[in-house]
Amino acid sequence: MTVEEINSINPHFKKLVCLNQKQTAEILGISSGSLENWRREGVGPTYKKIENGKRGRILYPKSAIVDWLNQTVKTV
């Protein structure tokens, strides 16, 4: 997968450098809750937390999603 392929999934994604949890889950074909569980278990793409506490936002750089997907496909 490439960043261009991610951008083609949803035209709105083209304007973004990072995707939120819901958008990333859509790309990965899983639920948002599953992605949250993966994050707690240390599985899945690298993310960045913006601000601390419960109100902090979780963002996934598109490049990290691509890297993780490509690495995962190679090991499967």
Number of C-alpha atoms within 10 A of each C-alpha: 12 14 17 12 12 18 15 12 12 12 10 9 17 16 8 12 12 20 18 16 19 16 17 22 17 14 18 15 10 12 15 17 12 11 21 17 13 13 14 10 9 10 12 18 21 16 18 13 12 11 10 8 8 6 9 11 13 15 19 19 19 25 16 16 24 19 16 17 17 13 11 12 9 8 6 5
